[in-house]
Every structure is written in structure tokens, then in C-alpha cells.
Amino acid sequence: MKLKKIDLEEFKKVIYPEYKQIFPIMERKPYSELKRLYEKEITSFIKILDNDQIIGFFIINSFESNLYIHLDYFAILPSHQSKGYGSKAIKLLEEMYKDYDGIFIEIEKVGLGHNENQNQTRQRRARFYENLGFKKMNFDIILYTVRYSCYILPCSNKVLEDEFIVNKISQLYNEILGKSRMKRNCKIIR
């Protein structure tokens, strides 16, 4: 199994159709937004390969002066799920970004789903990441109207305080959303 960064053209042809099928419309960014962020060198697309066959993908955000990776989207294609590929892919991503301080994710807050099925899905997702070494942070984020728990997978041996991480993550959101959209649609809850 291996990871390979791809360009915008390959993303549009190969990954974007899968992205649209896997993620509900309310959870995904429009192609124009992904293109804008790619062209600003904030967003990267990574395909997950097994025997040169695409089995999944990552969409990540980062920029040079910030040593945190924001794992925006991660999917193993449905035909390859429940085979251990997800755990292996995260470990490969961690190795790919070993010179960074950490990989940051948001998970929809457990217990705030619309029904028991949603809450169980959120709990499974949280356990998946915790089993891979992600640590739950002491703050949540409200993006637009959804509350997320924040997790970090340390990639270095640095011991960093939550406040430092909050500042770095805020920088990422400023770059992704822009300052005015960030101010209107993003709130950190401590």
C-alpha cells in the first residue's frame, strides 16, 4: 500500500467523482473551492493505492509556515472498507508528514447527532482515530452550525500546549476560509 500526491487534473477526473458519491452535499466543498485552495497551495490531494489500484483518498490542508496538517477529508472506497486499509493509510500519512508537529481532524461531536444511529457512527469514528493515537483536544469548534470535537495526532516529540495548537489551527482556518468567513462561521469553544 502507498500514498501518492496528485495534481488538480487527476483529482478532478479520478477522485472528485468518488468524493461526490461518498460525502453528502452538505459536507463537501464545491470543486471551485477545492481548486482555489489547491491553486493557493493550501490543499493537497493524495490517492491511496494498493497494488496500483485506487482504494481511497485524503484531502489535506497545510501551508509552509504552519507545521500542522488539517485532514479535511479521508475516505476508503466502499468496496475496500472494513479490511484494515483505513488504519494503514493513516499510518502512511503520519509517515509522509513526520516532519510536521501533528495531523489535526474534526469529528462531529458525539452525542449531538439527530438520532442514535448518527451518534453510534460518530462514536465509532472517534474510537477509530483514538486507536490510531489521535488525542482529543480540550476545545471544540463550531463550523457554520456544526459542533466538532478536535483531535490531534502528534507527529513529533514536541510537547505543545492546547493554546499553541489552537493558534496554529486558527491560522489554518484563516487561510482556508478567509478572515471574514472565519469570523462569521467559526467559533472555538473551550
C-alpha positions, 0 to 999 in steps of 0.5 A: 500500500502507498500514498501518492500526491496528485495534481488538480487534473487527476483529482478532478477526473479520478477522485472528485467523482468518488468524493461526490458519491461518498460525502453528502452535499452538505459536507463537501466543498464545491470543486471551485473551492477545492481548486482555489485552495489547491491553486493557493497551495493550501490543499493537497490531494493524495490517492491511496493505492494498493497494488496500483489500484485506487482504494481511497483518498485524503484531502489535506490542508497545510501551508509552509509556515504552519507545521500542522496538517488539517485532514479535511477529508479521508475516505476508503472506497466502499468496496475496500472498507472494513479490511484494515486499509483505513488504519494503514493509510493513516499510518502512511500519512503520519509517515509522509508528514513526520516532519510536521508537529501533528495531523489535526481532524474534526469529528462531529461531536458525539452525542449531538447527532439527530438520532442514535444511529448518527451518534453510534457512527460518530462514536465509532469514528472517534474510537477509530482515530483514538486507536490510531493515537489521535488525542482529543483536544480540550476545545471544540469548534463550531463550523457554520452550525456544526459542533466538532470535537478536535483531535490531534495526532502528534507527529513529533516529540514536541510537547505543545500546549492546547493554546499553541495548537489552537493558534496554529489551527486558527491560522489554518482556518484563516487561510482556508476560509478567509478572515471574514468567513472565519469570523462569521462561521467559526467559533472555538469553544473551550 
